[in-house]
Amino acid sequence: MGSSVHSDRYQAFLKRLRAARREAGLTQQEVAAQLGVPQSYISKCESGERRVDVIELADFAALYNKPLSYFAYGQRDPLEAS
């Protein structure tokens, strides 16, 4: 099993990360300001250019008011139609 940031599993995670921000009604700039990082950092995290570690994920989850399990691979894709 490879560790590519472009794996299907990681792509599914990135989709959830972007969806969580949008559901929270926040722009990348607003998230960056609240986390004390540049907007480019958020963009790189969401695009997969920068891999997100568990501590960063906990920060995103808290800001987006989502449980960590929301981002877990294997969960039903929140963007798929019922």
Stockholm file with secondary structure:
# STOCKHOLM 1.0

chainA/1-82         MGSSVHSDRYQAFLKRLRAARREAGLTQQEVAAQLGVPQSYISKCESGERRVDVIELADFAALYNKPLSYFAYGQRDPLEAS
#=GR chainA/1-82 SS CCCCTTSHHHHHHHHHHHHHHHHTTCCHHHHHHHHTSCHHHHHHHHHTSSCCCHHHHHHHHHHHTCCGGGGCTTSCCTTSCC
#=GC SS_cons        CCCCTTSHHHHHHHHHHHHHHHHTTCCHHHHHHHHTSCHHHHHHHHHTSSCCCHHHHHHHHHHHTCCGGGGCTTSCCTTSCC
//
